[in-house]
């Protein structure tokens, strides 16, 4: 049995299995095309499958952290929400370091929830490690940790699947209004 290892030493087949395995011991999706279709038709929403994959991945924090380098950026927000809600401190710390967007609107997530000091400390620890690095991968883009509770409210809603299109959300820097130039009389 040949094993392919990622750069972090995690076997790729374990990672794939963790991303697509079902909860409650139902095992990974597999087998024939018919069995895959039947298994997947049980759920009506792709968002639900993302939630299940996130829950499965977070059961093993070491695997979740190792998976960050392979995780598509579209899966970061739902996984971050699951890690935040489940208080997975080590995963949160690593996710802050590997955050693929320029802004992490944490304040909105804390809105309406009692602040858990360990969870917040994990985010700050991740930010501290990120700031201490002189060289970081190009994919890691975090520049702003937004703690305001009323800004970027749509970010988590869009990525949680409550909106029609997950891909319609622009980067925070693109969403800022442009300044209009004033006309000055007498100058051409």
Secondary structure, DSSP 8 states (H G I E B T S, - for coil): ----B-TTS-BHHHHHHHHHEETTTTEES-SSHHHHHHHHHT-S-HHHHHHHHHHHHHTSHHHHHHHTTTS-HHHHHHHHHHHHHTT-HHHHHHHHHT--SSEEEHHHHHTTS---HHHHHHHHHHHHHHHH-SS--TT----EEE--TTSSHHHHHHHTT-SS-GGG---HHHHS--------TT--
